[in-house]
Amino acid sequence: MNGLLVGGITVCIDVADLPSFVAFEPTVRLLRDFPVPVNWLPLGGGLARLSARQPSSSDDDPLAAYKARRARARETWAECELARNCERLGIDPAQGARSFDSTVAGVGLLYASQAGEDEIEFLRRLFQEAWVRGAPIEDAAFVATLFDSPGFEEYVANEGVAEFERLQGELLDAGVFNSPAYVLDGEVFQGRQHLPVIRWKLGGAEGIPPT
């Protein structure tokens, strides 16, 4: 599949996903410790945002009531996780709760790779602009200001969005559905909780693996 390296690591990331912002710098620090090829790919529409529909609750339907209780539990957990992540990043929870479309930002990552731009620095600036400053990263004209080279707006207007959408289908077919995701030696790891295992594998998989 396009972009999933053999003998290296692929990092799939969605700038519109706050937990991915939390994971970004730890991921960068880990990868700097190992001389392996790294491929950064944009991921859009994380699992948590695929549907905001809540299940209906009915006293006459035990299954529906159970699903509604689980939904409320997930909502409570999400609120706590949001507060923790905002505290880690030093941003206001109201800012951390914002929702936006990361398609243009994802196209920007594809363009950064093709134009020879620094992908890590581009992503770092995107995360800061999106979550700290509240900048309009859905706007191609704004994202274009983050590049040293011209041509981004033309790329978005022509093949960029189609390439981004095609990649999303390929990633989903490969089992990548949430951000951040890591693909190493053909194995998909979903979420930053797998960083210790990834470090262990990149270091030669010696000794007892982290749990």
Secondary structure by P-SEA (a helix, b strand, c coil): cccccccbbbbbbbcccaaaaaaaaaaaaaaaaccbbbbbbbbcccccccccbbbbbbcccaaaaaaaaaaaaaaaaaaaaaaaaaaaaccccccccbbbbaaaaaaaaaaaaaacccaaaaaaaaaaaccccccccccaaaaaaacccccaaaaaaccaaaaaaaaaaaaaaaccccccbbbccccccccccaaaaaaaaaacccccccc
